[in-house]
Amino acid sequence: MIKITYLSSDGVEHQVEVEPGMSLMEVAVLQEVDGIVAECGGGCSCATCHVYLDDGWKEAFDEPAEEESSLLEFLDEVKPTSRLSCQLLLRPDHDGLCVRTPATQG
Ligand code: FES
């Protein structure tokens, strides 16, 4: 099991323990984490699963594919650590990961 922390824009912390293998978005939806909508269900077409990776975690994931990068470009609140959580598959070395959700999605 690995521990993941989701932090909302208003400071609410939601900590979960999961088996690696699912995406960060799938975990959030299953655990009813506020702030991740995931309208397209992981199809990389809605950008309503936007998260900010905490310091030091950006390099723990592969670079975004072109499809993800082009969706991120259209978000208002995009930052250098922005990712679409449906594209982030959790591995054992992601234990302790912390991500923040933006104030709004889409
Ligand atoms: S769930 Fe739609 S882009 Fe991630």
Residues whose N, C-alpha, C, O or C-beta is under 5 A from the ligand:
A	BS01	FES	A38 E39 C40 G41 G42 G43 C44 S45 C46 A47 T48 C49 L84 C86
